């Protein structure tokens, strides 16, 4: 009973102490009531009320700062100043020292006047950045012209300009819609050239008359690694590099004449739209013309049907060159039209024959003419002719003839012709186109040509007028199927070689009728019967 009472009293005391602590805490947290403060207004200074926070505290890019400074210096001239080197990456006015700025302003004035003093590349870039933003020009066409002029003036010393200015000129023309003359064609497409400019160069090449492809360009258009071919790495590198572009151009011209369409028109790709960033790698303010522009591109270099056909032409060329060079082995799986294959075969055969003739001509010793001796011989010949002509026209008696003495050298070297043979004294003549001709041969050849020419068109008359007796004999020998010995004899009689005579015949034929009369060692099939009837 006592324990329960004690426990109850303890609990009551504990509760009482707790209530006292809570009451004490409430008393501590209470604060006396504060008096409300009077409202107040801050009056700003007069100057602070005119500040444009949006304008005065906006972000100004480095490119925008350049444009603002360029406009301040746009028409500022400069007196002659000392050149101070200037090298900077993405150069601007801020990177120039006062002396460098003085030189730049002087140099810029010279360039605007059409004079191009020597200077550093960084100065050139600053001037090009100005032209991009229209600084110092009155109309867009003037800016394009100035940019091209300064590029051409300094590109030889700074080849790096080609990488940048070609792209900027293209962008400049896109922005202002300029129709300008295309730049000089590229012999080789640089790796860092943009895709848009590459396709423009391909289009220019495929639409040219005749089609104009270099080996370096053609190599990127074919779908097999030709430079790893055994023929290419061996003996065929020069021939393939020389003839493959010619074959593609030949086939393009053939298709244009026979079908009325060129290679590009036959395998035309679809135009696609691409987004092109403007003035890449230049200090350029995008607020001026925008960040990019949409361009229409003709993807020629990636069009599979065109690439496949060009590849087949190059493979066909390699096979024909292997055959003509005596190289064993051929490439398989070549599919082109039979007419195209025959065209390529005839072209390469003719080229090889012509090259052989040129090589043979190179081994012929050159004739050196002693002009003084030639004049002396001509004088002596004229003197002898006058004496002989006088003797024929004024015959004298035998007695007086015996008394008349010719010079000793003349009496030993010449004989008086018989009366039957001396009706008309003639001399062997040297025609530098037809060679040595016997007396009467020139007249016979000209008479024959005139007789034939009356029955032929004008171009054939010219051909037969130009052909010498040796040429006509060689044509007759080919028509009759004479062997090499006969042709060699004809050539030796004319002081020439069979190959040279055939080349001369073909040159004359190409000049007047636009075709070859001789194909290899035979008369071309389409001219055999006609020549046989004319020469019989």
FENSULBEL-V713752 format. One record per backbone hydrogen bond with DSSP energy under -0.5 kcal/mol. NH is the residue of the N-H (numbers start at 1). CO is the residue of the C=O. Records with the same first field share a line. If there is no record, write none. Layout:
BEGIN
NH: CO ; CO
END
This chain:
BEGIN
5: 1
6: 2
7: 3
8: 4
9: 5
10: 6
11: 7
12: 8
13: 9
14: 10
15: 11
16: 12
17: 13
18: 14
19: 15
20: 16
21: 17
22: 18
23: 19
24: 20
25: 21
26: 22
27: 23
28: 24
29: 25
30: 26
43: 41
44: 42
49: 45 ; 46
50: 47
51: 48
53: 51
56: 52
57: 53
58: 55
61: 59
65: 61
66: 62
67: 63
68: 64
69: 65
70: 66
71: 67
72: 68
73: 69
74: 71
76: 73
77: 75
90: 88
91: 88
95: 92
96: 93
101: 97
102: 98
103: 99
104: 100
105: 101
106: 102
107: 103
108: 104
109: 105
110: 106
111: 107
112: 108
113: 109
114: 111
115: 110
122: 86
124: 120
125: 121
126: 122
127: 123
128: 124
129: 125
130: 126
131: 127
132: 128
133: 129
134: 131
135: 130
137: 134
142: 139
143: 139
144: 140
145: 141
146: 142
147: 143
148: 144
149: 145
150: 146
151: 147
152: 148
153: 149
154: 150
155: 151
158: 154
159: 157
161: 158
162: 159
163: 159 ; 160
164: 160
165: 161
166: 162
168: 164
169: 165
170: 166
171: 167
172: 168
173: 169
174: 170
175: 171
176: 172
177: 173
178: 173
180: 178
190: 188
193: 190
198: 194
199: 195
200: 196
201: 197
202: 198
203: 199
204: 200
205: 201
206: 202
207: 203
208: 204 ; 205
212: 205
213: 211
218: 214
219: 215
220: 216 ; 217
221: 218
222: 218
226: 224
228: 225
229: 226
233: 229
234: 230
236: 231
237: 232
240: 236
241: 237
242: 238
243: 239
244: 240
246: 242
247: 243
248: 244
249: 245
250: 246
251: 247
252: 248
253: 249
254: 250
255: 251
256: 252
257: 253
258: 254
259: 255
260: 255
261: 255
266: 262
267: 263
268: 265
272: 297
274: 295
276: 274 ; 293
277: 275
278: 291
282: 279
284: 282
286: 284
288: 285
289: 285
290: 286
293: 276
295: 274
297: 272 ; 295
299: 270 ; 297
300: 298
303: 300
304: 302
307: 303
308: 304
309: 305
310: 306
311: 307
312: 308
313: 309
314: 310
315: 311
316: 312
317: 313
318: 314
319: 315
320: 316
321: 317
322: 318
323: 319
324: 320
325: 321
326: 322 ; 323
327: 322
335: 333
336: 334
341: 337
342: 338
343: 339
344: 340
345: 341
346: 342
347: 343
348: 344
349: 345
350: 346
351: 347
352: 348
353: 349
354: 350
355: 351
356: 352
357: 353
358: 354
359: 355
360: 356
361: 357
362: 358
363: 359 ; 360
364: 360 ; 361
368: 366
369: 367
370: 368
371: 369
374: 370
375: 371
376: 372
377: 373
378: 374
379: 375
380: 376
381: 377
382: 378
383: 379
384: 380
385: 381
386: 382
387: 383
388: 384
389: 385
390: 386
391: 387
392: 388
393: 389
394: 390
401: 397
402: 398
403: 399
404: 400
405: 403
406: 404
411: 407
412: 408
413: 409
414: 410
422: 418
429: 437
431: 429 ; 435
432: 430
435: 431
437: 429
441: 438
442: 438
444: 440
445: 441
446: 442
447: 443
448: 444
449: 445
450: 446
451: 447
452: 448
453: 449
454: 450
455: 452
456: 453
461: 457
462: 458
463: 459
464: 460
465: 461
466: 462
467: 463
472: 468
473: 469
474: 470
475: 471
476: 472
477: 473
478: 474
479: 475
480: 476
481: 478
482: 477
487: 483
488: 484
489: 485
490: 486
491: 487
492: 488
493: 489
494: 490
495: 492
496: 491
501: 497
502: 498
503: 499
504: 500
505: 501
506: 502
507: 503
508: 504
509: 505
510: 506
511: 507
512: 508
513: 509
514: 509
515: 509
519: 522
520: 518
521: 519
522: 519
524: 517
527: 524
528: 524 ; 525
531: 527
532: 528
533: 529
534: 530
535: 531
536: 532
END
